[in-house]
Amino acid sequence: MKKSYIFIMLIILLIGCANQNEETEKFSLTISAAVSLTDALEEIKEIYQEEHDVELTFNLGGSGSLAQQIQQGAPADVFISANQTWMDTLAEEEFILADTRSDVTGNNLVLIAEESSPIAYQSFTEIAPDDVEKIAIGNPESVPAGEYTEEALRYLNIWDTLKEKFVFGKDVRQVLTYVETGNAEIGFVYESDAIQSDEIKILATAEAGSHEPITYPIAVIKETKHEEAAKAFVDYMNSDEAQEILAKYGFRK
């Protein structure tokens, strides 16, 4: 009887320990997000993980590439796009929980050059093909910054004039790198990316109304295994605390 009693107590103790570990063990939320959010999200991650029993894992890239990954079944709990188009695509195909969708922040499109460059354009209309060998832009087919760039240049009727000069980046950070390293004389990126680099200068900002408003929608992925935690993160991204961090990195809601 004594041995049986000890055995039973050991079983109860082991079950209790297992339950406790299950309750206290952190799980991971995968956030697929536009690469332009990198710096802001890293600061948000540090703060969020201190306040919540969860680990944030970021999958960063061009919004189109990320949306396609989700379509193909890649694991993700939350998606943050740099435009409405790719979020609309996932919504139409029922990959997101529609009632969790919101516009979390915004941005501006700017023209940049390397810091020491003699180029001193003050507007997009001043760009002349004879002045430059290469112009870096995001690939409009998968990179929202590139799509906004194409809209703005077509609005100004200079897309066809400049298109032979384009060097396409896989995301906006690659475009920034092309200009920083001199592989392109000028490029088009978000203001939030430009202000984080001390190797480039902002020449001009896109003319108001020349492209669709730059907004970043956020939503929970339908197949998430952590729906409540994913919803909590979406709520946090819309909080005053998160918005202050985003503003510090050049984002504007």
SVG drawing of the C-alpha trace seen along z (x, -y; Angstrom):
<svg xmlns="http://www.w3.org/2000/svg" viewBox="-15 -72 45 74">
<polyline fill="none" stroke="black" stroke-width="0.4" points="0.0,0.0 2.8,-2.3 4.5,-1.7 1.3,-2.3 0.7,-5.5 4.2,-6.8 3.7,-5.8 0.3,-7.6 1.9,-10.7 4.7,-10.7 2.2,-10.5 0.2,-13.4 3.4,-15.4 4.6,-14.7 1.2,-15.7 1.3,-18.9 4.7,-19.8 3.7,-19.1 0.6,-21.3 2.7,-24.1 5.3,-23.9 2.5,-24.0 1.0,-27.1 4.3,-29.0 6.0,-27.9 6.2,-30.7 4.9,-30.1 5.8,-31.9 3.7,-34.2 4.9,-34.5 4.4,-38.0 4.8,-38.3 5.4,-42.0 6.6,-44.4 10.3,-44.8 10.0,-48.6 8.7,-48.0 11.9,-46.2 13.4,-48.8 10.1,-49.7 9.1,-46.1 12.3,-45.2 11.7,-47.9 8.1,-46.8 9.2,-43.2 11.4,-44.0 8.6,-45.9 5.8,-43.5 7.7,-40.4 8.3,-42.0 4.6,-42.5 3.2,-39.3 4.1,-35.6 4.8,-35.2 7.8,-35.2 7.5,-37.2 9.1,-35.9 9.2,-38.2 9.1,-37.1 10.1,-40.2 10.0,-40.9 8.1,-42.4 4.4,-42.3 3.6,-40.4 6.2,-37.7 4.8,-37.4 1.2,-37.1 2.2,-34.5 3.9,-32.5 0.7,-32.6 -1.3,-31.5 1.0,-28.5 0.5,-27.5 3.6,-29.0 2.9,-29.4 1.9,-32.8 -0.3,-34.2 -0.5,-37.9 0.1,-39.7 1.1,-43.4 1.1,-44.6 2.6,-47.8 -0.5,-48.3 -4.1,-47.3 -3.8,-45.3 -2.1,-42.2 -4.3,-42.3 -7.3,-42.5 -6.0,-39.5 -5.8,-37.4 -9.2,-38.7 -10.9,-37.7 -9.4,-34.2 -10.4,-34.0 -6.9,-33.7 -7.5,-36.3 -10.1,-36.9 -11.9,-39.8 -13.0,-41.4 -9.4,-41.7 -8.3,-43.9 -7.4,-47.5 -5.1,-50.2 -2.2,-50.3 0.0,-53.1 1.1,-55.0 4.1,-56.3 5.4,-58.7 7.3,-57.9 10.5,-59.8 13.3,-60.2 16.8,-59.6 20.5,-59.9 23.7,-59.0 24.7,-61.6 27.7,-63.0 25.9,-62.9 25.9,-66.2 22.3,-65.4 20.0,-68.0 16.5,-67.4 13.7,-69.1 10.9,-67.2 10.3,-64.0 9.7,-66.0 13.3,-67.2 14.7,-63.7 16.4,-63.6 17.5,-60.3 20.9,-61.9 21.7,-62.7 21.8,-59.1 22.8,-55.6 20.6,-53.7 17.4,-54.4 16.5,-51.9 12.9,-51.0 11.1,-48.1 9.6,-45.6 6.1,-46.9 4.8,-43.3 5.6,-42.3 6.9,-45.4 4.3,-48.0 6.9,-50.8 7.6,-50.0 3.9,-50.0 3.5,-53.4 6.6,-54.6 5.1,-53.5 1.8,-55.2 3.6,-58.5 5.8,-58.4 2.9,-57.6 0.9,-60.3 3.7,-62.7 4.1,-61.2 7.7,-60.3 7.6,-56.5 8.2,-55.7 11.0,-58.3 12.9,-56.7 12.0,-53.0 15.2,-52.0 17.2,-53.2 15.3,-51.1 17.1,-48.6 14.4,-46.5 14.8,-45.5 13.1,-42.6 12.1,-44.8 12.4,-48.4 15.5,-47.7 17.4,-46.4 16.5,-49.6 17.9,-51.6 21.1,-49.5 21.5,-50.0 21.6,-53.8 23.8,-53.6 26.4,-51.6 26.4,-53.6 24.9,-50.8 22.2,-53.4 22.4,-57.1 18.9,-57.7 16.0,-55.5 12.5,-55.6 11.9,-54.4 9.6,-55.1 10.4,-58.0 10.7,-55.7 13.6,-53.8 15.3,-57.0 15.5,-58.6 17.1,-55.5 20.1,-55.8 22.9,-58.3 24.4,-57.4 21.6,-58.9 19.7,-62.2 16.1,-62.8 15.7,-64.9 11.9,-65.1 8.6,-63.7 5.9,-62.4 3.4,-64.9 0.1,-64.7 -2.4,-62.7 0.1,-61.2 -0.3,-57.7 -2.7,-55.8 -2.3,-56.6 0.4,-54.5 -1.3,-52.5 -0.3,-49.4 -3.2,-47.1 -2.9,-44.4 -4.9,-41.2 -4.9,-37.8 -4.4,-34.8 -7.4,-32.5 -5.3,-29.3 -3.5,-30.6 -3.3,-28.2 -3.1,-31.2 -6.1,-33.3 -6.5,-35.2 -2.8,-35.9 -2.7,-37.1 -5.7,-39.3 -4.0,-40.8 -0.9,-41.7 -3.1,-43.4 -4.8,-45.4 -1.4,-46.3 -0.2,-47.6 -3.1,-50.0 -2.4,-51.2 -0.9,-54.6 2.3,-52.9 2.9,-51.2 1.9,-54.2 4.5,-56.3 7.2,-53.9 6.0,-53.8 6.0,-57.6 9.6,-57.6 10.7,-55.6 8.9,-57.9 5.5,-56.2 2.4,-58.3 -1.1,-56.9"/>
</svg>
